[in-house]
């Protein structure tokens, strides 16, 4: 919304927030060279990476060529939003009704805060001091915080961009937005196409654009030109929409002093997990996906997404916390598997996927395993470990071992879309699937009547009729055989072409074999 009387905006900007959030979530040291990428292009990088020549806009391969030790991570906007949530809550402790522009950038109305603290500058200094203390004590990270006060969100944002570490606060007086914006390029107020057109016409700055008659700009460039002219004139008056805080459905357990024993941590989380499940029940909701975040000393965060095929209860939540801590203990170099390498400051569980409970009511005959079976498998999993009890499903693929998908008991199996069953798979097994699929293919020999090895050329032609099959169990006569069925995949990797054969021996055992031309392997057996 544009009007002639812009509102005063107090804006907070955290420079380099995407990189800072990735460091916070992934536990990456501050001195490591880090780059965030989107579709193969660098969209953000750390100061250490910039010192090595990495810049925004480079392809990943170019960035890695300039900095071989570069840590490359995908740009995760959802993780940035989650990491920015504590900062937003800290702002609301001082000034209510926070408007989130994007992760790392938030704004509030300056008029009310200025009246409360005495002036706009005093309000900004009070908020800045509070956030600096908060980031040092709670996040335990040095966060660069910048602030600006100006007419409208557009001017405040660019005023914050003009700040520095030595001068983190910039105040643009009321009615001076046009003078402040005059030196900025026109590209900051419009899209690339309009900016190129204006620059070719000699209009290179917002000051040049603001000098033009608005009616003529609107007639020549339409609505985009009118919007750019209003921004250049300092007449931005956005509607600051306070964020809607959803009901707190997750759990958060802080440890003071920090804890390092797994069972101690899980025991401390038990009351919170029970309250979390009860709150879901009272809200008539079920949760099928949670995100467990473990904060370690001094400033490392370890996140993991857990999915459940049915719904999470108290026991399931505690199991996921325990398994995540056990994984951390396994990675740490300690003499005790029940002790973590670093002390835990807090454990947080947030529901990522919730749904109305009535949509998941069990049918007349039930839709999950019997309670006795579920209890037995869960108990066995507790004794042997999370990855020791597995469930399986069938996915799309050409080779049989690719089609078998195993997941730990209690974890959700892949969806139909993830399994890709509906996609065409040239070269897949024809006819009924074999009952026994070997975990690893064993090498065998297929021989002719005189004992010569059978080979297959590039065109799929067999040199002689297969007569004998020699395995580790002995030699068998081949009664019938069929094939080859070529398996053509990943041609760009220049892998060897495989051919699939079916055969029946004199013991009436049917086999499924693979051949790369000279060497034969048993892929499966028809029992």
Secondary structure, 3 states (H helix, E strand, C coil): CECCCCCEEEEEECCCHHHHHHHHHHCCCCCCCEEEEECCEEEEECHHHHHCCCCCCCEHHHHHHHCCCCEEEECCHHHHHHHHHHHHHHHHHHCCCCEEEECCEEEEEHHHHHHHHCCHHHHHHHHHHHHHHHHHHHHCCCCCCEEEEEEHHHHHHHHHHCCCCCCCEEECCCCCHHHHHCCCEHHHCCCHHHHHHHHHCCCCEHHHHHCCCHHHHHHHHHHHHHHHHHHHCCCECCCCCCCCCCCCCCEEEEEEEEEEEHHHHHHHHHHHHHHHHHHHHHCCEEEEEEEEEEEECCCEEEEEEEEECCCCCHHHHHHHHHHHHHHHHHHCCCCCCCEEEEEEEEEEEEEEEEEEHHHHCCCCCCCCCCHHHHHHHHHHHHHHCCCCCEEEEECCCCCHHHHEEEEECCECCCCHHHHCCCCCCCCCCCCCCCCEEEEEEEEEEEECCCCCECCECCCCCECCCCCEEEECCEEEEEEEEEEEEEECCCHHHCCCCEEEEEEEECCCCEEEEEECCCCEEEEEEEC
